[in-house]
Amino acid sequence: MYLKTKSVEDHQALKIEFGAPQLVRSQTQIPVPRPLYLLSDTETSYLLAATLPGQRLGSYIDILSDHDLDILTHDMQRYLTQLRSISRHGTPKYEISNAIGGKYYDYRIIAAHDYDKERGDFFAPCTDEEDFNDILRTPALPDGFDSTGHNIVFTHSDINMRNVLMHNGRISGIADRENSGWFSDYWEYTKAHYVTKLHKRWLAVVNRIFEIFGDFTLDLEIERRLWEYCF
């Protein structure tokens, strides 16, 4: 088991991380940590969850054979296909929100905005993708986000070499879901590139994984323009 703590002001992030795996476990075969308890006192929130076997992919990525990477790519494609097929209930079809409905937490978006004490680190649900584009848009690039019509799918939003676990040569878990929610179908891909910008072998795997989901080249180009401006 492992215990994760946050200040009570960030309880919502743990609430998402508690609820998201339950949804994933109920509709997929993806190995995710089983959440056990979510508690708070006056200062701290606590999430207790069962652990998964394995070590972080980052410990293995440089020693895996090409065949091993083929297996990894196939496994990730299978799991992400299941993830993106999760059905939503109780929230509008096109709404951008967290995994359980409500304000979402995303460090990529947090980093691009001045801190607002009243808002905190959580952003209110967006009615649709146009509304979400307004959150992403910056005055310096006013025409950067005019692409709409993407499918809204369930998204992990933090796929990286720390959160993918491996055991005996296969994926044994995909962890850390406080960023999870309902986002445009390109978001998983661009976030993977946002988190890891320099590790060429992993990024090549990411590109291969997402080939089956569509061409998100333009979306990544737009995002990179924003990263260069904001960060």
HELIX and SHEET records of a PDB file:
HELIX    1   1 VAL A    8  ASP A   10  5                                   3    
HELIX    2   2 HIS A   11  GLN A   27  1                                  17    
HELIX    3   3 LEU A   57  SER A   59  5                                   3    
HELIX    4   4 ASP A   66  ARG A   84  1                                  19    
HELIX    5   5 TYR A  107  ALA A  111  1                                   5    
HELIX    6   6 GLU A  129  LEU A  136  1                                   8    
HELIX    7   7 TRP A  187  VAL A  195  1                                   9    
HELIX    8   8 LYS A  200  PHE A  210  1                                  11    
HELIX    9   9 GLU A  211  PHE A  213  5                                   3    
HELIX   10  10 THR A  217  CYS A  230  1                                  14    
SHEET    1   A 3 TYR A   2  SER A   7  0                                        
SHEET    2   A 3 THR A  44  ALA A  49 -1                                        
SHEET    3   A 3 PRO A  35  SER A  40 -1                                        
SHEET    1   B 3 GLN A  55  ARG A  56  0                                        
SHEET    2   B 3 VAL A 164  HIS A 167 -1                                        
SHEET    3   B 3 ARG A 170  ILE A 174 -1                                        
SHEET    1   C 3 SER A  97  ASN A  98  0                                        
SHEET    2   C 3 GLY A 181  SER A 184 -1                                        
SHEET    3   C 3 ILE A 152  THR A 155 -1                                        
END                                                                             
